[in-house]
Amino acid sequence: MSNNSIEKINLELLIEYSASLPTSPRIYARLDQLLANEDASLDYISSLVRMDPGLSAQVLRVTNSAAYAGTLKVNEIGTAISRIGFNELRSILKMVVDKEAFYQALPAYDETATAFADRSLDVGVISEAIAKRCGFDTNAPYISGLLHQVGKLAINLYLERLDKLFDITEHCADRTLLAAEQELLGMTHYRVGAELLSHWQFEQAIWQPIKNQNSPVHAQSQLRGTSILSLAIWFADQLGGFDPDAPTPAHIKRACKELGLDVLDLPSLLDDSRFEINDRKNQLAMLL
């Protein structure tokens, strides 16, 4: 596809198309069985929902909608399911399937379903581990990490619905993905994700870090959450091999300063994150 045929994103239309986000067919099948059993454990069901970014987003979106919202917004999956009930959760699952929303692979970003799912879960779990190490509440950081790529899902679906799907990464050349998105689409997947979650009335503690996820210094609010997410994304890049002698990027130093972390503690925190990721994926394997 030539650059001339690529239109800038119509945000209103993109939000309309994104009414349903993808969920894993394997997780859906297992949840459908559990929801048919009145004796199913809420903790068990919550554990499965937390593994999937699309389903987590849908559950929290419905829970915080006008029909169910209390005086406080909900960030925790177990609390959300308790509020809406099993029947509503089953309806959400049915809606996801009925709208044919199993868009797991992201051809617009040359990403496989496995790569996208693994990255989303890795960053969510690492965000949770960082928040725990710092003594902060872990719910919002986990959800921000799990949904940090939600803008990619929305953009991929948007281009597909318009029959204008193309590989954005082929247009990167010597520029970053964000720069290519900005030029070709008029906005980055960071902004799209933040706009989408804000429209769905997610708390600012979740969408603001996603908007500024690679640059805590530019965050106008939610500095702590943005710093956690930035550090988690950097850690996810280091999972394959961490060089303790390599220079620490400036934005990571800024994140550590905001969180009260010593850069010398990063290797041990990365080890903790690896352990949590392996533990969570083993848990998922057992649940399924």
N, C-alpha and C positions, 0 to 999 in steps of 0.2 A: 504494500500500500504506500502510495506516495504521500509526502507531507501535505500536499495541497488538498488531499481528500480527507484529511483528519480534521474533524471539527472540535472546537473547544467544548469542554464538558458543560452541559446544562444541569446545574446542581439540583434544581427542582425535579427534573426528570430522573436523574440518578437516584435521588432519595425515594421516588415513587417505585422505581424498579427494585430497590433494595429492601422492600417491605419484608422479604424473606431471605435470610442468609443460609448458607449451606450447613448441613450437619452430616456427620459420618453415618453411612448406611449401617455399618456394624453396630455403632452405638445406638442408633435408632431401633434396630431389631431387638437388641437386648433390653432396652428401656420399655419397648412395647410389651415384652413378656412380663417385666417387673410390674408395670402399671396395671396389668390385668390381675395381679395378685394383691388382694387387700392387705395381706400380711407382710408385704415387701417393706424392707427397712428404708426409712427416709435417708439415713446416712449413706446407704448403698446407692440409692438413686442419685443423691446429690454428688457422690463421687464420680459417677459416670457423666452427669451433666457438666461438671467442672472440667472435664477433659476436652470438651469441644467448644471452640470459639463461637460458632454460629448458634448453637443451641443455648449456650450461656447468655449470649446477647438477646436472644428472643425471650428467654425466661425473665431476665431482668427488665427488659423493655415492657413486657406485659404486666409484670408485678408493679412497676412504677407508673403505669398508666392511670388515668383518672378513675378507672373502674375499680382498681385495687389499692391505689396508693393511700397510705396513712399519712401521718404528719411528717414522717421521716422517710427518705428514699432508702431503698435496700440495695446493698452491694454484695451480700452474702447469699450464695446459691441455696443453701439449706433453708434459710429464713424466707427466701423468695418462694420456694416450693411450698413451704408451710402456709404462706399467705394465699397463694392462688389455688392450692389443692391439686390432687392427682388428676381429677377430671380435666381441669384447665391445662395441665401439663400435657395430657394425652391429646388435647385439641391442638396445642402448639405443634406437637410432633406430626399430627395428621396434616396440619396446614403446610408444614415444611415439605412433606412428601407430595401433597396434592399440587403444590406450586412448582414441582419439578426443580427444586433448588439444590440438587446435589452437584453444585459446581465446585468440586474439590480442586481439580487441577486448574492452574492459572496460565493458560497459553499466552495471555497478554504480558506475562512476566517470565515465561519459559520456566515455570515451576511445576513440578509434579505434585500430586495430591499428598504423597508421603512427605516431601520436603516442606510443603506449606504447613501441614499439621504438626510435624516435629518442631519446626521453628516456633510456631505459635505456643505450643506447650512448653518448650524449653524456656522461652522468655518469661512466660507466666510463672513457672516454678522458680526460676532464678530471681524474679522480682519479689516473690514471696520470701525466699531465703534471705535476700538483702534486707527486706523490711523487718524480718524476724531478728536478724543479727543486730539491727539498729534499735530494736525495742519498739517498733512502730506497729500499728494495726496492719494486718496483711491482706485484708479483703480487697480494697481498692487497688493496691499495687498488683495483686494477682490478676484481677480482671483487666486492668490496663495492659499488662504484659500479654495476656491471652489474646486480647483484641487489638494489639498494636498494628497488625497488618490488615485490619478490617477494611481499610480503604482500598487495598488491592482487590479484595473480593468484590467490592462494590464497582470498581472501575472495570474489572473483567466482565462482570455481569452486564454492566451498562453497554460496553462495546459489543458484547455478544447480542444483546437484545436489538441493537441498532444495525446488526449485521455489518459491523465495521471493526471486527476483532483483528488485531495485529500484534506482533511481538514488539513491545516497547523497548526491550533491551537491545534490539538490533539497531536502534537509533541512538544508543548511548555514545558509541565511539570513544572519544577522549573526555567525555563529560559524565557526571554522576547520573544515576537514575532519576534523582529528584530534579535535576536540571532538565533532563529529557522530558519528564512528565510536565514540568512547568511550561516548556516551549510548545510541546505537542498538544497537551490537553488543557492548558490554562491553569492547572492546579496540581499539587502533588497528592500522593495517596495519604500522606500525613494529614493534610488539610481535609481531604474527603472523609477520612475516618473520623476526625474530630467533628466535622459538620454533621455527619450522619448520627453519631452517638448523641451529640447535643440536641439534634432534632428529635431524637427518641427520648429525650429528657433524662439521659444518664447524668449522674453527678459530674460537676466540673472536675472533681478529683480523679475522674477516670478519663474524660476526653481531653482535658488540657495537656496532660503529659504526652498523650499520643500526638497532639499537634506539634509539640516541641521536642519530640523524643530524642533527637540527636544533638540537641543544643540547649542544655539547661541555662546557659548564660542569657538566652533570648526569651526564656519563659517569664511572662509578666506576673504569673501567679502559679500556685502549686509547684513551687520550686523543689520541695522534697519529693513529691511523686514523680516529677520530671527527672530528677536526678537518679531516682531508683530505676526508672525505665531505661534511661540512657546507659547506666552502668550494666543493667541486665542484658541489653542488646550487645554491648561490647563483650561481656562475658560469654554470651552465646557464640560470638565469633571466635572466642578463644578455646572452645571446648575441644577442638581437634588438636590443640597444642599451644601451650602458653609459654612465652619466653619471658622469664622474670627480669632479664637484663635489657629488654627492649624499652625504649622511652615510653612513658605513660602519656597518652594523648591529653591535650589541654582540657578538653571537655570532660574527661574522666577525672582529672585532678579537681576540676570545679565541682563535679558531682560528689566526690569523696569529701571535699571541704564542706559542702552543704549538708552531708549526712553525718559528719563527724567521724569519718573513717580515715585511718592512716593508709596511705598507698602501700605500705609494707604489709598490711593485712590482706591485700587483694588475693594473693595465692591461696591462703587458707579459706577465704570466702568462696573462691572458685571451686575448691575441693568440696566444700559444703554443698555448693550448687550442683556439682556433678552427682554427689550422693543422692540429693533430693530428686534429681531428674531420673536417675536409675530406679529409685524407689517408687516414684510415681508411675513410670512406665511398666514396672513389674506389677504394680497394683492394677493398672489398666488391663494388662494381659490376664490377670486372675479374674477381674470383673467380667471380662468378655468370654 
